[in-house]
């Protein structure tokens, strides 16, 4: 009897947490909430951009980070995935390639290159709320793009 009770209690707590997370404020009504580490096709969260000190350093997929390229870091999407990131404050959007990872303790959805952040118009602010849409999970090589070595 006790194991059954524990299972039912765990399910009730899990369900209660799901309901409270979905009932957020009305400002986000109708928008799906996505947990950190999700590979959902549409995600909402906070975007930051790379500090200047990372320019010239290798990224997770082996490319050298260049602040002038349209790239980004994301913790769950496969490296090489193309995504559209839209600034929810001004509706500007940019298409970037995921080529790096965020620090595992970072709670942000995405970290953009300076060029991408500039196109979205938030370099003066540092952070902004964004919508991220997965365009392609295909890597560069699988769609015929090859990087220069």
JOZINOR-V826928 format. One record per pair of residues at least 24 apart in sequence whose C-alpha atoms are under 10 Angstrom apart, sorted by sequence separation. I is the first residue (numbers start at 0). J is the second residue. D is the distance in Angstrom with one decimal. If there is no record, write none. Layout:
BEGIN
i->I j->J d->D
i->I j->J d->D
END
This chain:
BEGIN
i->47 j->71 d->9.7
i->48 j->72 d->9.2
i->69 j->93 d->8.1
i->70 j->94 d->8.4
i->71 j->95 d->6.3
i->72 j->96 d->8.5
i->73 j->97 d->6.5
i->76 j->100 d->9.2
i->92 j->116 d->9.7
i->93 j->117 d->9.8
i->46 j->71 d->9.8
i->47 j->72 d->9.8
i->69 j->94 d->7.2
i->70 j->95 d->4.8
i->71 j->96 d->6.1
i->72 j->97 d->5.5
i->73 j->98 d->8.1
i->74 j->99 d->8.0
i->75 j->100 d->8.2
i->84 j->109 d->9.1
i->93 j->118 d->6.8
i->46 j->72 d->9.9
i->69 j->95 d->4.9
i->70 j->96 d->4.8
i->71 j->97 d->4.8
i->72 j->98 d->6.1
i->73 j->99 d->6.5
i->74 j->100 d->5.1
i->75 j->101 d->9.6
i->92 j->118 d->7.4
i->93 j->119 d->6.9
i->68 j->95 d->8.6
i->69 j->96 d->6.7
i->70 j->97 d->5.9
i->71 j->98 d->6.1
i->72 j->99 d->4.3
i->73 j->100 d->5.1
i->74 j->101 d->5.8
i->84 j->111 d->9.3
i->91 j->118 d->7.4
i->92 j->119 d->6.0
i->68 j->96 d->9.3
i->69 j->97 d->9.2
i->70 j->98 d->6.5
i->71 j->99 d->6.4
i->72 j->100 d->4.6
i->73 j->101 d->5.9
i->74 j->102 d->8.1
i->91 j->119 d->5.3
i->92 j->120 d->9.5
i->70 j->99 d->8.3
i->71 j->100 d->8.2
i->72 j->101 d->5.7
i->73 j->102 d->9.4
i->74 j->103 d->7.5
i->90 j->119 d->8.2
i->91 j->120 d->7.6
i->71 j->101 d->9.3
i->72 j->102 d->9.4
i->86 j->116 d->9.2
i->89 j->119 d->8.0
i->90 j->120 d->9.8
i->74 j->105 d->9.3
i->84 j->115 d->9.0
i->88 j->119 d->9.4
i->89 j->120 d->8.0
i->74 j->106 d->9.9
i->84 j->116 d->9.7
i->86 j->118 d->9.6
i->87 j->119 d->9.5
i->88 j->120 d->9.4
i->89 j->121 d->9.4
i->74 j->107 d->9.4
i->75 j->108 d->9.5
i->86 j->119 d->5.9
i->88 j->121 d->9.3
i->64 j->98 d->8.8
i->73 j->107 d->8.7
i->74 j->108 d->7.9
i->85 j->119 d->7.3
i->86 j->120 d->8.0
i->38 j->73 d->9.8
i->63 j->98 d->9.6
i->64 j->99 d->8.8
i->73 j->108 d->6.6
i->74 j->109 d->7.9
i->84 j->119 d->8.4
i->86 j->121 d->8.3
i->37 j->73 d->9.6
i->38 j->74 d->9.2
i->39 j->75 d->9.4
i->40 j->76 d->9.7
i->62 j->98 d->7.5
i->72 j->108 d->8.7
i->73 j->109 d->5.1
i->74 j->110 d->9.7
i->36 j->73 d->8.2
i->37 j->74 d->8.3
i->38 j->75 d->5.9
i->39 j->76 d->8.7
i->60 j->97 d->9.1
i->61 j->98 d->8.3
i->62 j->99 d->8.8
i->72 j->109 d->5.7
i->73 j->110 d->6.8
i->92 j->129 d->9.2
i->94 j->131 d->9.6
i->35 j->73 d->9.6
i->36 j->74 d->5.8
i->37 j->75 d->5.8
i->38 j->76 d->5.4
i->46 j->84 d->9.1
i->59 j->97 d->9.6
i->60 j->98 d->5.6
i->61 j->99 d->8.7
i->71 j->109 d->6.7
i->72 j->110 d->5.0
i->73 j->111 d->9.0
i->91 j->129 d->9.8
i->92 j->130 d->9.0
i->93 j->131 d->9.8
i->94 j->132 d->9.3
i->96 j->134 d->9.8
i->35 j->74 d->8.0
i->36 j->75 d->4.6
i->37 j->76 d->7.4
i->38 j->77 d->8.5
i->46 j->85 d->9.9
i->58 j->97 d->10.0
i->59 j->98 d->6.3
i->60 j->99 d->6.3
i->71 j->110 d->5.5
i->72 j->111 d->6.4
i->88 j->127 d->7.5
i->90 j->129 d->9.0
i->92 j->131 d->9.4
i->94 j->133 d->9.6
i->95 j->134 d->9.7
i->96 j->135 d->9.5
i->97 j->136 d->9.8
i->35 j->75 d->8.0
i->36 j->76 d->7.8
i->46 j->86 d->8.7
i->58 j->98 d->6.5
i->59 j->99 d->4.5
i->60 j->100 d->9.0
i->70 j->110 d->8.8
i->71 j->111 d->4.3
i->72 j->112 d->8.5
i->87 j->127 d->7.7
i->88 j->128 d->7.1
i->90 j->130 d->9.5
i->94 j->134 d->8.7
i->96 j->136 d->10.0
i->41 j->82 d->9.5
i->43 j->84 d->9.5
i->45 j->86 d->9.5
i->57 j->98 d->9.9
i->58 j->99 d->5.1
i->59 j->100 d->6.2
i->70 j->111 d->6.2
i->71 j->112 d->5.8
i->86 j->127 d->6.8
i->87 j->128 d->5.7
i->88 j->129 d->8.2
i->97 j->138 d->9.7
i->40 j->82 d->9.2
i->41 j->83 d->9.5
i->42 j->84 d->9.5
i->43 j->85 d->9.5
i->45 j->87 d->10.0
i->57 j->99 d->8.9
i->58 j->100 d->7.7
i->59 j->101 d->9.5
i->69 j->111 d->7.7
i->70 j->112 d->5.5
i->71 j->113 d->9.5
i->85 j->127 d->9.8
i->86 j->128 d->6.2
i->87 j->129 d->5.2
i->96 j->138 d->9.3
i->41 j->84 d->9.8
i->44 j->87 d->9.8
i->68 j->111 d->9.8
i->69 j->112 d->6.1
i->70 j->113 d->8.9
i->85 j->128 d->8.6
i->86 j->129 d->4.7
i->87 j->130 d->6.7
i->96 j->139 d->9.2
i->43 j->87 d->9.3
i->68 j->112 d->6.8
i->69 j->113 d->8.2
i->70 j->114 d->8.5
i->71 j->115 d->8.2
i->84 j->128 d->10.0
i->85 j->129 d->5.4
i->86 j->130 d->6.7
i->66 j->111 d->9.0
i->67 j->112 d->7.2
i->68 j->113 d->8.2
i->69 j->114 d->6.1
i->70 j->115 d->7.1
i->71 j->116 d->9.8
i->84 j->129 d->6.4
i->85 j->130 d->5.1
i->86 j->131 d->9.1
i->66 j->112 d->5.2
i->67 j->113 d->6.7
i->68 j->114 d->6.2
i->69 j->115 d->5.3
i->70 j->116 d->10.0
i->83 j->129 d->9.9
i->84 j->130 d->5.7
i->85 j->131 d->6.5
i->65 j->112 d->7.6
i->66 j->113 d->5.2
i->67 j->114 d->5.0
i->68 j->115 d->7.5
i->69 j->116 d->8.9
i->83 j->130 d->8.0
i->84 j->131 d->4.6
i->85 j->132 d->8.4
i->64 j->112 d->8.4
i->65 j->113 d->8.8
i->66 j->114 d->6.0
i->67 j->115 d->8.1
i->82 j->130 d->10.0
i->83 j->131 d->5.7
i->84 j->132 d->6.5
i->65 j->114 d->9.1
i->66 j->115 d->8.5
i->69 j->118 d->9.5
i->82 j->131 d->6.5
i->83 j->132 d->5.1
i->84 j->133 d->8.9
i->66 j->116 d->9.8
i->67 j->117 d->9.9
i->82 j->132 d->5.4
i->83 j->133 d->6.5
i->81 j->132 d->8.8
i->82 j->133 d->4.5
i->83 j->134 d->6.8
i->81 j->133 d->6.4
i->82 j->134 d->5.1
i->83 j->135 d->9.8
i->80 j->133 d->7.4
i->81 j->134 d->5.4
i->82 j->135 d->7.0
i->80 j->134 d->7.5
i->81 j->135 d->5.2
i->82 j->136 d->8.8
i->80 j->135 d->5.6
i->81 j->136 d->6.6
i->79 j->135 d->8.6
i->80 j->136 d->4.5
i->81 j->137 d->7.8
i->76 j->133 d->8.7
i->79 j->136 d->7.0
i->80 j->137 d->6.0
i->81 j->138 d->8.4
i->54 j->112 d->9.4
i->77 j->135 d->10.0
i->78 j->136 d->8.4
i->79 j->137 d->6.6
i->80 j->138 d->6.2
i->81 j->139 d->9.2
i->53 j->112 d->9.8
i->54 j->113 d->9.8
i->77 j->136 d->6.8
i->78 j->137 d->9.0
i->79 j->138 d->4.4
i->80 j->139 d->8.3
i->46 j->106 d->9.8
i->47 j->107 d->7.3
i->50 j->110 d->9.8
i->76 j->136 d->8.0
i->77 j->137 d->8.7
i->78 j->138 d->7.2
i->79 j->139 d->6.1
i->45 j->106 d->8.3
i->46 j->107 d->6.1
i->47 j->108 d->8.4
i->48 j->109 d->8.2
i->49 j->110 d->6.3
i->50 j->111 d->9.9
i->51 j->112 d->9.6
i->77 j->138 d->8.4
i->78 j->139 d->9.5
i->79 j->140 d->8.9
i->44 j->106 d->9.1
i->45 j->107 d->5.2
i->46 j->108 d->6.0
i->47 j->109 d->6.6
i->48 j->110 d->4.8
i->49 j->111 d->6.2
i->50 j->112 d->8.7
i->51 j->113 d->8.3
i->79 j->141 d->9.7
i->44 j->107 d->6.7
i->45 j->108 d->5.4
i->46 j->109 d->5.0
i->47 j->110 d->4.8
i->48 j->111 d->4.5
i->49 j->112 d->5.6
i->50 j->113 d->8.1
i->44 j->108 d->5.2
i->45 j->109 d->6.9
i->46 j->110 d->5.6
i->47 j->111 d->6.2
i->48 j->112 d->5.6
i->49 j->113 d->6.3
i->43 j->108 d->7.5
i->44 j->109 d->7.8
i->45 j->110 d->8.7
i->46 j->111 d->7.0
i->47 j->112 d->8.8
i->48 j->113 d->5.9
i->49 j->114 d->9.9
i->42 j->108 d->8.2
i->43 j->109 d->9.8
i->47 j->113 d->9.3
i->48 j->114 d->9.1
i->36 j->103 d->9.7
i->48 j->115 d->8.3
i->49 j->116 d->9.0
i->48 j->116 d->6.3
i->47 j->116 d->7.8
i->48 j->117 d->9.4
i->35 j->105 d->9.4
i->36 j->106 d->9.6
i->46 j->116 d->8.7
i->35 j->106 d->7.1
i->37 j->108 d->9.3
i->34 j->106 d->9.9
i->35 j->107 d->7.9
i->36 j->108 d->8.3
i->35 j->108 d->6.8
i->48 j->121 d->9.1
i->34 j->108 d->9.2
i->47 j->121 d->8.8
i->48 j->122 d->7.8
i->33 j->108 d->9.6
i->46 j->121 d->9.4
i->47 j->122 d->8.8
i->49 j->125 d->9.7
i->47 j->124 d->9.4
i->48 j->125 d->7.0
i->47 j->125 d->6.0
i->48 j->126 d->7.6
i->46 j->125 d->8.4
i->47 j->126 d->4.8
i->48 j->127 d->9.8
i->46 j->126 d->5.6
i->47 j->127 d->6.9
i->45 j->126 d->6.6
i->46 j->127 d->5.4
i->47 j->128 d->9.1
i->45 j->127 d->5.6
i->46 j->128 d->6.2
i->47 j->129 d->9.8
i->44 j->127 d->8.4
i->45 j->128 d->4.6
i->46 j->129 d->6.3
i->44 j->128 d->5.6
i->45 j->129 d->5.9
i->46 j->130 d->9.2
i->62 j->146 d->8.6
i->43 j->128 d->7.3
i->44 j->129 d->5.6
i->45 j->130 d->8.7
i->46 j->131 d->9.6
i->62 j->147 d->9.8
i->43 j->129 d->5.7
i->44 j->130 d->6.8
i->45 j->131 d->9.9
i->62 j->148 d->9.2
i->42 j->129 d->8.3
i->43 j->130 d->4.6
i->44 j->131 d->8.1
i->42 j->130 d->5.7
i->43 j->131 d->6.2
i->41 j->130 d->7.0
i->42 j->131 d->5.0
i->43 j->132 d->9.0
i->41 j->131 d->5.6
i->42 j->132 d->6.6
i->40 j->131 d->7.9
i->41 j->132 d->4.6
i->42 j->133 d->8.6
i->39 j->131 d->9.4
i->40 j->132 d->5.6
i->41 j->133 d->6.5
i->39 j->132 d->8.5
i->40 j->133 d->5.0
i->41 j->134 d->9.7
i->39 j->133 d->7.8
i->40 j->134 d->8.0
i->38 j->133 d->8.5
i->40 j->135 d->9.5
i->40 j->136 d->9.9
END
